[in-house]
Amino acid sequence: MSDTEKKVNPGGNGNYSASSIQVLEGLEAVRKRPSMYIGDTGERGLHHLVYEVVDNSIDEALAGYCKNIDVVIQKDNSVSVKDDGRGIPTELHTKENKSALEVVMTVLHAGGKFDKDSYKVSGGLHGVGVSCVNALSSYLKAEVHRDGQMWIQEYSIGKPKDDVRVAGDSDITGTIITFKPDESIFQTTVYKYETLAARLRELAFLNAGINLSIIDERAVEEDGSFRSETFFSNEGLKEFVDYLDDTRVKLTPEIIHIVTEKNDIPVEIAMQYNTTFSENIHSYVNNINTIEGGTHLTGFRRGLTRTLKNYAEQSGMLSKLKFDISGDDFREGLTSVISVKVQEPQFEGQTKTKLGNSEVSLAVDQAVSEALAHYLEENPRSARIIVNKVVLAAQARHAARKAREMVQRKNALSGGGLPGKLSDCSEKDPSLTEVFLVEGDSAGGTAKQGRDRRFQAILPLRGKILNVEKAMVHKIFENEEIKNIFTALGVTIGTEEDSKALNMVKLRYHKVIIMTDADVDGSHIATLIMTFFFRYMQDLIKAGYLYIATPPLYLLKKGKKETYAWSEQQRRQVIDEWADGVESNVHQQRYKGLGEMNAEQLWDTTMNPENRTLQQVTIDNAAEADHIFSMLMGDDVPPRRKFIEDHATYANIDA
């Protein structure tokens, strides 16, 4: 039965009585509906377990009791998080009549973060973090060092295996949580080192003065040591912006760094202009990456625009501009990180990605206005460079608007015609359709023959699309391949309020699939396309509509036996099974391009929803994605070379 044919039948046989009402006690609700608590049961949710435990240690650090946090990925993909905080209390909790440690580990909404005397601010807003981790782990051990003793309790799927017990004396303080994700809950239980390392690096920048380390016991270096990194920042967000901009050309020598407190709200901001044409602003509340922004971002933009505009007008630098300047113009080429600490944050939605506290907007606005006005007065040369950048941005935006309007007018005059190279599908419901962005006419032709015309559309792209990381906005909208992508998808970009806003009301497909050759050139083209989507269609990625196809690398044959291999490891495994020690017995065909497969093979391996594997593109860490795209697609070669050298040992480039 297909997804569209599934029917909901509450009550089954029609009997709906009190016995039909299920009450989930304790942590059963978490196991029954894990996505409600950690987002999903895929890679993102798996890594979220570690974040929840680390957040508790960070809360100790924010309260001033913790300086070191260590994460270890063990060989069996269990994880341990150790801190040198006060240790979770172990004494009897009078209301629950059990150890406070057991309460914290097994009861939802239990924890010190609900007591303002314990934690002034906390990243784990709902207090469900560590108990959720416990519920979704096949095994968990809590080890607490406190009051001169070491206390231990072990759990299985959230239930205590025994009572909290003293396991010996201790001359340290802190908590060590070790857990193994439940394989019956998660689609994968293999942790990605890079994903966890990126989050720890981010936390180090956001919390100056704290040591965070990661050790991967699954990866052994040449000297016999485990793969590891330690993250520490002295200057916080100033170093964060320097990290994000390390491959960009800076316009001014100094980073503007604001550390202040307004209306009892600690505010830290770092910002710097560069020669690029994109806006790269990342906002955080209590270490939570608010990818949808909120009142703190609104306050930042308002303070920045007003202060810069006042300075530019008073200096007479806007007198020759023949059209109005907009807020977007003041943010082009700006890299900034905004971090606020709020006692009682109000987030919109369970995902905690948009701040709603109105008082924060004024606090950030005041902080930016005062500090930026002072900076501009004290640094007239840098101020003039920034304003000139703003004027150029306004001129480019004006040209880009004309280019966009020309494309949209042309589409309107032609009746909203689709690109000539697009082979559309017959289904009109976007939720049921998908479009493949295919590299080249040859592969596009094969894909057109192999597809299911009912719901699959094919858009061949000629060669490598424009590198948007290094192009002015109007040049992007003049590029033929990019215009075809916009037109085929049915989306538009730019409004009166926000020239970069994406309008997806008329989006024609809910699966946009990048399908390129499984070689170096194909990877480069896929990266160019993903860079374009990240910079100009990020809302489409956030909606979960962007995917990457995974064509096989090899066709293996021996007699009547035939199979495909998607990696070198799979190829070796098949050969070991088939060859009887003689590799020449197995015929191996290496696919260098999609065009080398016939239509039936391409359908069977890469396009058929019953057999294929699609990789969904997500943005788990926007700041890290910003840094990587800038480094991979920018002008600076040495960082790109180093990135490839560092990751080649651990990444299977053929996978």
C-alpha positions as CSV (number, residue, x, y, z in Angstrom):
1,M,0.0,0.0,0.0
2,S,1.4,3.4,-1.0
3,D,1.6,6.3,1.4
4,T,-1.3,8.0,-0.3
5,E,-3.6,5.0,0.1
6,K,-3.2,4.6,3.9
7,K,-6.4,5.0,5.8
8,V,-6.8,6.1,9.4
9,N,-9.3,3.8,11.3
10,P,-9.5,4.9,15.0
11,G,-11.1,2.3,17.2
12,G,-10.5,-0.5,14.7
13,N,-13.7,-2.5,15.1
14,G,-15.8,0.6,15.9
15,N,-15.9,0.0,19.7
16,Y,-14.7,3.2,21.4
17,S,-15.0,3.1,25.2
18,A,-13.0,3.9,28.3
19,S,-10.8,0.9,27.6
20,S,-9.7,2.5,24.4
21,I,-8.0,5.3,26.2
22,Q,-4.3,4.5,26.7
23,V,-2.5,6.2,29.6
24,L,1.3,6.3,29.1
25,E,3.1,6.4,32.4
26,G,6.6,7.6,33.2
27,L,8.8,7.6,30.2
28,E,6.6,5.3,28.1
29,A,5.3,8.4,26.3
30,V,8.8,9.2,25.1
31,R,9.3,5.7,23.7
32,K,5.9,5.7,22.1
33,R,6.3,9.1,20.4
34,P,10.1,9.9,20.4
35,S,9.9,12.5,17.6
36,M,7.8,14.8,19.9
37,Y,10.7,15.1,22.2
38,I,13.9,14.9,20.1
39,G,12.6,15.8,16.6
40,D,13.0,12.5,14.8
41,T,14.5,9.0,15.0
42,G,17.0,9.5,12.3
43,E,20.5,10.9,12.5
44,R,19.3,14.3,13.8
45,G,17.5,12.8,16.7
46,L,20.4,10.4,17.4
47,H,22.8,13.3,17.8
48,H,20.3,15.3,19.7
49,L,20.6,12.7,22.6
50,V,24.2,13.8,23.1
51,Y,23.3,17.5,22.9
52,E,20.7,17.1,25.7
53,V,23.3,15.6,28.0
54,V,25.9,18.2,27.1
55,D,23.3,20.9,27.7
56,N,23.0,19.9,31.3
57,S,26.8,20.2,31.7
58,I,26.7,23.6,30.0
59,D,24.0,24.7,32.4
60,E,26.4,23.9,35.3
61,A,29.0,26.0,33.5
62,L,26.7,28.9,33.0
63,A,26.0,28.8,36.8
64,G,29.7,29.0,37.4
65,Y,30.4,25.4,38.6
66,C,31.9,23.7,35.6
67,K,35.0,24.3,33.5
68,N,35.5,21.0,31.6
69,I,33.2,18.9,29.5
70,D,34.4,15.7,27.8
71,V,32.5,13.6,25.2
72,V,33.7,10.1,24.3
73,I,32.3,8.1,21.4
74,Q,33.1,4.5,22.3
75,K,33.7,1.6,19.9
76,D,30.2,0.3,20.2
77,N,28.7,3.8,19.5
78,S,27.7,4.3,23.1
79,V,28.6,7.8,24.3
80,S,29.8,9.2,27.6
81,V,29.6,12.8,28.7
82,K,31.7,13.9,31.7
83,D,31.7,17.2,33.5
84,D,33.4,18.6,36.6
85,G,30.3,20.4,37.9
86,R,28.6,19.9,41.3
87,G,27.2,16.5,40.4
88,I,23.5,15.7,40.3
89,P,22.1,15.6,43.9
90,T,21.7,12.0,45.2
91,E,19.9,12.6,48.5
92,L,16.3,11.6,49.1
93,H,13.7,13.6,47.2
94,T,11.0,13.9,49.8
95,K,8.0,14.3,47.4
96,E,9.0,11.4,45.2
97,N,10.4,9.3,48.1
98,K,13.4,8.2,46.0
99,S,16.9,9.6,45.3
100,A,17.0,12.9,43.5
101,L,19.3,11.3,40.9
102,E,16.7,8.7,40.1
103,V,14.0,11.5,39.9
104,V,16.1,13.5,37.4
105,M,16.8,10.4,35.3
106,T,13.3,8.9,35.2
107,V,10.7,11.7,35.6
108,L,9.8,14.2,32.8
109,H,10.0,17.9,33.7
110,A,12.3,17.2,36.7
111,G,15.5,19.1,37.2
112,G,17.2,22.1,38.8
113,K,16.4,24.4,35.8
114,F,12.9,25.0,37.2
115,D,14.4,26.5,40.3
116,K,15.7,30.0,39.6
117,D,18.1,29.8,42.5
118,S,19.8,26.7,40.9
119,Y,20.1,28.0,37.3
120,K,19.5,31.6,36.2
121,V,19.4,30.5,32.5
122,S,19.2,27.1,30.9
123,G,19.4,25.7,27.4
124,G,17.2,22.7,28.2
125,L,14.0,24.7,28.5
126,H,11.5,21.9,29.1
127,G,13.5,19.9,31.6
128,V,13.0,16.6,29.7
129,G,16.5,16.2,28.3
130,V,18.4,13.6,30.3
131,S,15.2,11.6,31.2
132,C,14.4,11.4,27.4
133,V,17.9,10.2,26.7
134,N,17.4,7.5,29.4
135,A,14.0,6.5,27.9
136,L,15.5,6.1,24.4
137,S,18.6,4.2,25.5
138,S,18.9,0.4,25.8
139,Y,21.4,1.1,28.6
140,L,22.4,4.1,30.6
141,K,24.7,4.6,33.6
142,A,24.8,7.7,35.7
143,E,27.9,8.2,37.8
144,V,27.9,11.1,40.2
145,H,30.9,12.4,42.2
146,R,29.7,14.5,45.1
147,D,30.2,15.0,48.8
148,G,33.4,12.8,48.8
149,Q,31.7,9.8,47.3
150,M,31.0,8.2,44.0
151,W,27.3,7.2,43.4
152,I,26.1,5.0,40.6
153,Q,22.7,3.9,39.1
154,E,22.1,1.9,35.9
155,Y,19.0,1.8,33.7
156,S,17.5,-0.1,30.9
157,I,15.1,1.6,28.5
158,G,14.5,4.3,31.2
159,K,13.9,1.9,34.1
160,P,16.3,1.6,37.0
161,K,18.1,-1.8,37.2
162,D,18.8,-1.2,40.8
163,D,18.8,1.5,43.5
164,V,21.3,4.4,43.6
165,R,24.4,3.0,45.4
166,V,27.7,4.3,46.8
167,A,30.5,2.7,44.7
168,G,33.5,4.2,46.6
169,D,35.1,7.4,47.8
170,S,35.9,10.3,45.5
171,D,38.0,13.4,45.7
172,I,36.4,15.1,42.6
173,T,33.0,16.4,41.7
174,G,30.9,16.1,38.6
175,T,28.7,13.8,36.6
176,I,29.4,11.1,34.0
177,I,26.5,9.9,31.8
178,T,27.1,6.9,29.6
179,F,24.4,5.7,27.3
180,K,23.7,3.3,24.3
181,P,20.9,4.5,22.0
182,D,18.2,1.9,21.6
183,E,18.5,0.2,18.1
184,S,14.8,-0.6,18.2
185,I,14.0,3.2,18.3
186,F,16.6,4.8,16.0
187,Q,17.0,4.3,12.2
188,T,20.8,4.4,12.8
189,T,22.9,4.3,15.9
190,V,26.2,5.2,14.3
191,Y,27.4,8.7,15.5
192,K,29.2,11.1,13.2
193,Y,32.3,12.6,14.7
194,E,32.1,15.8,12.6
195,T,28.5,16.5,13.7
196,L,29.3,16.3,17.4
197,A,32.6,18.1,17.0
198,A,30.9,21.0,15.2
199,R,28.4,21.4,18.1
200,L,31.1,21.3,20.7
201,R,33.1,23.9,18.8
202,E,30.0,26.1,18.6
203,L,29.4,25.7,22.4
204,A,33.0,26.7,23.1
205,F,32.6,30.0,21.1
206,L,29.3,30.7,22.8
207,N,30.7,30.1,26.3
208,A,34.1,31.6,26.6
209,G,36.4,30.0,29.2
210,I,35.0,26.4,29.0
211,N,37.0,23.4,27.8
212,L,35.1,21.0,25.6
213,S,36.7,17.9,24.2
214,I,35.7,15.0,22.0
215,I,37.4,11.6,21.6
216,D,36.4,9.0,19.0
217,E,37.6,5.5,20.1
218,R,36.4,4.1,16.8
219,A,39.2,6.0,14.8
220,V,42.9,5.4,15.6
221,E,45.5,7.8,14.3
222,E,48.9,6.8,12.9
223,D,50.6,7.3,16.3
224,G,48.1,4.9,17.9
225,S,46.0,7.6,19.7
226,F,42.3,8.1,19.2
227,R,41.0,10.8,17.0
228,S,40.3,13.8,19.2
229,E,39.9,17.6,19.4
230,T,39.6,20.1,22.2
231,F,37.7,23.4,21.9
232,F,38.3,26.5,24.0
233,S,37.7,30.2,23.3
234,N,39.1,33.1,25.2
235,E,37.2,35.8,23.4
236,G,33.9,34.1,22.6
237,L,31.9,35.4,19.7
238,K,34.8,37.5,18.4
239,E,36.7,34.3,17.7
240,F,33.4,32.7,16.3
241,V,33.1,35.4,13.6
242,D,36.9,35.1,12.9
243,Y,36.3,31.3,12.4
244,L,33.3,31.8,10.1
245,D,35.1,34.4,8.1
246,D,38.5,32.7,7.9
247,T,38.2,32.1,4.1
248,R,36.6,35.5,3.3
249,V,38.3,38.7,2.5
250,K,37.6,41.2,5.3
251,L,36.6,44.8,4.6
252,T,37.8,46.1,8.0
253,P,40.7,45.0,10.1
254,E,38.8,44.8,13.3
255,I,35.8,42.7,14.5
256,I,33.1,44.8,16.3
257,H,32.6,42.9,19.6
258,I,29.8,43.9,22.0
259,V,29.5,42.4,25.5
260,T,27.0,44.2,27.7
261,E,23.8,43.8,29.7
262,K,20.6,45.6,29.0
263,N,17.5,45.4,31.2
264,D,19.1,42.4,33.0
265,I,19.6,40.6,29.7
266,P,23.2,39.6,28.9
267,V,23.9,40.4,25.3
268,E,27.0,39.4,23.3
269,I,27.4,40.3,19.6
270,A,30.3,40.1,17.2
271,M,30.2,41.4,13.6
272,Q,32.4,42.1,10.6
273,Y,32.0,43.0,7.0
274,N,33.6,41.1,4.1
275,T,33.6,41.3,0.3
276,T,31.0,38.6,-0.3
277,F,27.4,39.3,-1.3
278,S,25.5,37.2,1.2
279,E,24.2,37.9,4.7
280,N,25.5,35.5,7.3
281,I,23.8,36.2,10.7
282,H,23.5,33.5,13.3
283,S,21.5,33.9,16.5
284,Y,21.4,32.0,19.8
285,V,19.3,32.1,22.9
286,N,20.8,30.3,25.9
287,N,23.1,28.4,23.5
288,I,20.1,27.3,21.4
289,N,20.6,28.1,17.7
290,T,17.4,30.0,16.8
291,I,17.4,29.3,13.1
292,E,14.1,31.0,12.6
293,G,15.3,34.2,14.4
294,G,13.0,36.0,16.7
295,T,12.9,39.2,18.7
296,H,16.7,39.3,19.3
297,L,17.3,39.2,15.6
298,T,14.7,41.9,15.0
299,G,16.3,44.1,17.5
300,F,19.8,43.6,16.0
301,R,18.6,44.4,12.5
302,R,16.7,47.5,13.6
303,G,19.6,48.8,15.6
304,L,22.1,48.1,12.8
305,T,20.0,49.7,10.1
306,R,19.0,52.8,12.0
307,T,22.6,53.5,13.3
308,L,24.3,53.0,10.0
309,K,21.7,54.9,8.0
310,N,22.0,57.9,10.4
311,Y,25.7,57.9,10.1
312,A,25.6,57.6,6.3
313,E,23.1,60.4,5.9
314,Q,24.9,62.8,8.3
315,S,28.2,62.1,6.4
316,G,26.5,62.9,3.1
317,M,27.4,59.6,1.5
318,L,23.8,58.8,0.4
319,S,23.2,62.1,-1.4
320,K,23.9,60.8,-4.9
321,L,21.9,57.6,-4.5
322,K,18.7,57.9,-6.8
323,F,16.6,55.2,-4.9
324,D,15.8,54.3,-1.4
325,I,18.2,52.1,0.6
326,S,16.8,49.1,2.4
327,G,17.6,47.1,5.5
328,D,19.0,44.2,3.3
329,D,21.6,46.6,1.9
330,F,23.1,47.1,5.4
331,R,23.5,43.4,5.9
332,E,25.1,42.3,2.6
333,G,28.6,40.9,3.2
334,L,28.0,41.0,7.0
335,T,28.9,38.0,9.2
336,S,27.5,38.3,12.7
337,V,26.7,36.2,15.7
338,I,24.1,37.3,18.3
339,S,23.9,35.5,21.6
340,V,21.5,36.5,24.5
341,K,20.9,34.8,27.8
342,V,17.2,35.0,28.9
343,Q,15.9,33.8,32.2
344,E,12.5,32.7,30.9
345,P,12.7,32.4,27.1
346,Q,9.4,32.1,25.2
347,F,10.0,30.1,22.1
348,E,7.4,29.7,19.3
349,G,6.7,26.0,18.8
350,Q,8.3,22.9,20.4
351,T,11.4,23.2,18.1
352,K,12.7,26.2,20.1
353,T,13.9,28.0,16.9
354,K,12.2,31.4,17.2
355,L,12.4,33.7,20.2
356,G,9.2,35.5,21.2
357,N,10.2,37.7,24.2
358,S,9.4,41.3,23.3
359,E,11.7,42.8,25.9
360,V,14.7,41.2,24.2
361,S,14.2,43.2,21.0
362,L,14.7,46.5,22.8
363,A,17.7,45.2,24.8
364,V,19.6,44.1,21.6
365,D,18.5,47.2,19.7
366,Q,20.0,49.4,22.4
367,A,23.2,47.4,22.7
368,V,23.9,47.5,18.9
369,S,22.9,51.2,18.6
370,E,25.2,52.4,21.4
371,A,28.2,50.3,20.5
372,L,28.0,50.7,16.7
373,A,27.6,54.5,16.9
374,H,30.7,54.7,19.1
375,Y,32.6,52.4,16.7
376,L,31.7,54.5,13.7
377,E,32.8,57.7,15.4
378,E,36.1,56.2,16.6
379,N,36.9,54.5,13.3
380,P,36.0,56.9,10.4
381,R,38.0,55.0,7.8
382,S,36.3,51.7,8.5
383,A,33.0,53.5,8.7
384,R,33.4,54.9,5.2
385,I,34.4,51.5,3.9
386,I,31.2,50.0,5.4
387,V,28.9,52.7,4.0
388,N,30.5,52.3,0.5
389,K,29.8,48.6,0.7
390,V,26.1,49.4,1.7
391,V,25.8,51.8,-1.3
392,L,27.2,49.1,-3.7
393,A,24.8,46.6,-2.2
394,A,21.8,49.0,-2.9
395,Q,22.9,49.4,-6.5
396,A,23.3,45.7,-6.9
397,R,19.9,45.0,-5.3
398,H,18.3,47.5,-7.7
399,A,19.8,45.7,-10.6
400,A,18.9,42.3,-9.2
401,R,15.3,43.4,-8.8
402,K,15.1,44.4,-12.4
403,A,16.6,41.1,-13.4
404,R,14.0,39.2,-11.3
405,E,11.1,41.3,-12.6
406,M,12.3,40.6,-16.2
407,V,12.3,36.9,-15.6
408,Q,8.9,37.0,-13.9
409,R,7.4,39.3,-16.5
410,K,8.7,37.0,-19.3
411,N,7.0,34.0,-17.5
412,A,3.8,35.9,-17.2
413,L,3.7,37.0,-20.9
414,S,4.4,33.4,-21.9
415,G,1.6,32.1,-19.7
416,G,3.9,31.0,-17.0
417,G,5.7,28.8,-19.4
418,L,8.1,26.1,-18.1
419,P,11.8,25.8,-19.2
420,G,12.0,24.0,-22.6
421,K,14.4,21.3,-21.2
422,L,12.0,20.4,-18.4
423,S,10.2,17.1,-18.9
424,D,7.3,17.5,-16.5
425,C,5.1,14.9,-14.8
426,S,1.3,14.5,-15.2
427,E,0.5,14.6,-11.5
428,K,-0.3,18.2,-10.3
429,D,-0.4,17.7,-6.5
430,P,3.1,19.0,-5.3
431,S,3.0,16.6,-2.3
432,L,3.1,13.7,-4.7
433,T,5.6,14.9,-7.2
434,E,9.4,15.1,-7.5
435,V,11.9,16.7,-9.8
436,F,15.4,15.5,-10.6
437,L,18.0,18.1,-11.3
438,V,20.3,16.1,-13.5
439,E,23.8,16.8,-14.7
440,G,24.0,17.1,-18.4
441,D,21.8,16.2,-21.4
442,S,23.1,12.6,-21.8
443,A,22.1,11.7,-18.2
444,G,19.0,13.7,-18.5
445,G,18.0,11.7,-21.6
446,T,18.5,8.4,-19.8
447,A,16.5,9.7,-16.7
448,K,13.6,10.8,-19.0
449,Q,13.4,7.3,-20.4
450,G,13.7,5.6,-17.1
451,R,11.4,7.7,-15.0
452,D,7.8,7.2,-14.0
453,R,6.1,10.0,-15.9
454,R,3.1,10.2,-13.6
455,F,5.0,11.8,-10.7
456,Q,8.7,12.3,-11.8
457,A,9.9,15.4,-13.7
458,I,13.4,15.8,-15.1
459,L,15.4,19.1,-15.5
460,P,18.8,18.6,-17.2
461,L,21.4,21.2,-16.2
462,R,24.1,22.2,-18.6
463,G,27.5,21.8,-17.1
464,K,28.4,23.4,-13.8
465,I,26.0,26.1,-12.6
466,L,27.2,29.5,-11.5
467,N,29.2,29.6,-8.2
468,V,26.8,31.9,-6.2
469,E,29.4,32.2,-3.4
470,K,31.4,34.6,-5.6
471,A,28.7,36.2,-7.8
472,M,26.7,39.4,-7.4
473,V,23.0,38.9,-6.9
474,H,22.0,40.4,-10.3
475,K,24.4,38.0,-12.1
476,I,22.8,35.1,-10.3
477,F,19.3,36.0,-11.6
478,E,20.7,36.5,-15.1
479,N,22.2,33.0,-15.2
480,E,20.2,30.7,-17.5
481,E,20.5,27.5,-15.5
482,I,19.5,29.2,-12.2
483,K,16.6,30.9,-14.0
484,N,15.4,27.5,-15.2
485,I,15.5,26.1,-11.6
486,F,13.4,29.0,-10.3
487,T,10.9,28.7,-13.1
488,A,10.7,24.9,-13.0
489,L,10.1,24.9,-9.2
490,G,7.5,27.7,-9.4
491,V,9.1,29.8,-6.7
492,T,9.9,33.4,-6.6
493,I,12.4,35.4,-4.5
494,G,12.1,38.9,-3.1
495,T,9.4,41.1,-1.5
496,E,9.2,44.8,-0.7
497,E,10.1,44.0,2.9
498,D,12.8,41.4,2.2
499,S,14.6,41.1,-1.1
500,K,15.8,37.6,-0.3
501,A,12.6,36.1,1.0
502,L,11.5,32.9,-0.8
503,N,7.9,32.5,-1.8
504,M,7.0,28.8,-2.0
505,V,3.2,29.2,-2.4
506,K,3.4,27.9,-6.0
507,L,6.1,25.3,-5.4
508,R,5.5,22.5,-7.9
509,Y,7.4,19.6,-6.3
510,H,7.9,18.6,-2.7
511,K,11.0,16.5,-3.5
512,V,13.8,18.3,-5.3
513,I,16.4,15.7,-6.0
514,I,20.0,16.5,-7.1
515,M,21.2,13.6,-9.3
516,T,24.8,13.9,-10.5
517,D,27.6,11.5,-11.5
518,A,29.3,9.5,-8.7
519,D,32.7,11.0,-9.5
520,V,34.7,14.1,-8.5
521,D,33.1,16.3,-11.2
522,G,29.6,15.1,-10.1
523,S,30.4,15.9,-6.5
524,H,31.6,19.4,-7.5
525,I,28.4,20.0,-9.4
526,A,26.2,18.8,-6.5
527,T,28.1,21.1,-4.1
528,L,27.5,24.1,-6.5
529,I,23.8,23.3,-6.5
530,M,23.6,22.8,-2.8
531,T,25.5,26.1,-2.3
532,F,22.8,27.9,-4.4
533,F,20.0,26.3,-2.4
534,F,21.7,27.1,0.9
535,R,22.2,30.8,0.0
536,Y,19.0,31.5,-1.9
537,M,16.5,28.8,-1.1
538,Q,17.3,27.9,2.5
539,D,13.5,27.8,3.4
540,L,13.1,24.9,0.9
541,I,15.8,23.0,2.7
542,K,14.3,23.7,6.1
543,A,10.9,22.5,4.8
544,G,12.6,19.1,4.1
545,Y,12.2,19.3,0.3
546,L,15.9,18.9,-0.9
547,Y,17.4,15.5,-1.5
548,I,20.5,13.9,-3.1
549,A,20.2,10.8,-5.2
550,T,22.8,8.0,-4.6
551,P,23.6,6.2,-7.8
552,P,25.7,3.0,-7.5
553,L,29.5,3.0,-8.2
554,Y,29.7,-0.6,-9.5
555,L,27.8,-3.3,-11.3
556,L,29.1,-6.7,-10.3
557,K,28.4,-9.9,-12.2
558,K,29.4,-13.6,-11.9
559,G,27.5,-16.0,-14.1
560,K,23.9,-15.3,-13.6
561,K,24.4,-13.4,-10.4
562,E,24.2,-9.6,-10.6
563,T,24.3,-6.9,-8.0
564,Y,25.2,-3.3,-7.4
565,A,27.7,-1.7,-5.0
566,W,27.4,1.8,-3.7
567,S,30.8,1.9,-2.0
568,E,34.3,0.4,-2.1
569,Q,33.4,-1.5,1.1
570,Q,30.3,-3.1,-0.5
571,R,32.3,-3.9,-3.6
572,R,35.0,-5.8,-1.5
573,Q,32.3,-7.5,0.5
574,V,30.6,-8.9,-2.7
575,I,33.9,-10.0,-4.2
576,D,34.8,-11.8,-1.0
577,E,31.5,-13.6,-1.1
578,W,31.6,-14.5,-4.8
579,A,35.2,-14.8,-5.9
580,D,36.4,-17.7,-3.9
581,G,39.7,-15.9,-3.4
582,V,40.0,-15.1,-7.2
583,E,38.9,-11.5,-7.9
584,S,39.1,-12.0,-11.7
585,N,36.1,-14.4,-11.5
586,V,33.8,-11.3,-10.9
587,H,33.1,-8.9,-13.7
588,Q,33.2,-5.3,-12.4
589,Q,31.8,-2.3,-14.2
590,R,32.7,1.1,-12.7
591,Y,30.0,3.7,-13.4
592,K,31.8,6.9,-14.1
593,G,28.6,8.7,-15.1
594,L,24.8,8.3,-15.0
595,G,24.8,8.2,-18.8
596,E,26.7,4.8,-18.6
597,M,23.6,3.2,-17.2
598,N,20.7,2.3,-19.4
599,A,17.2,3.6,-18.4
600,E,16.2,0.4,-16.7
601,Q,19.3,0.3,-14.5
602,L,19.0,4.0,-13.6
603,W,15.4,3.4,-12.6
604,D,16.1,0.3,-10.6
605,T,19.0,1.7,-8.6
606,T,18.5,5.4,-8.3
607,M,15.0,6.5,-9.2
608,N,12.6,3.8,-8.1
609,P,11.1,4.8,-4.7
610,E,10.9,1.1,-3.8
611,N,14.6,0.5,-4.1
612,R,16.5,3.8,-4.1
613,T,18.2,5.6,-1.2
614,L,17.7,9.3,-1.0
615,Q,19.8,11.5,1.3
616,Q,17.8,14.3,2.7
617,V,19.7,17.6,3.0
618,T,19.2,19.2,6.4
619,I,20.7,22.2,8.3
620,D,21.5,21.0,11.8
621,N,24.1,23.6,12.3
622,A,23.7,26.7,10.2
623,A,26.9,28.4,11.3
624,E,29.0,25.3,10.5
625,A,27.3,24.9,7.1
626,D,28.0,28.6,6.4
627,H,31.7,28.1,7.2
628,I,32.0,24.9,5.1
629,F,30.2,26.4,2.0
630,S,32.3,29.5,2.3
631,M,35.5,27.5,2.5
632,L,34.6,25.0,-0.3
633,M,33.3,27.6,-2.8
634,G,35.3,30.7,-1.9
635,D,38.6,32.0,-3.3
636,D,41.0,30.8,-0.5
637,V,42.6,27.6,-1.6
638,P,44.8,26.5,1.4
639,P,41.8,26.0,3.8
640,R,40.0,24.0,1.2
641,R,43.0,21.8,0.6
642,K,43.5,21.3,4.4
643,F,39.8,20.4,4.7
644,I,40.1,17.7,2.1
645,E,43.3,16.4,3.6
646,D,41.8,16.3,7.1
647,H,38.7,14.5,6.0
648,A,40.0,12.2,3.3
649,T,41.1,9.7,6.0
650,Y,37.7,9.4,7.5
651,A,35.3,10.2,4.7
652,N,34.5,7.7,2.0
653,I,34.4,10.0,-1.0
654,D,32.8,7.4,-3.2
655,A,29.9,6.8,-0.8
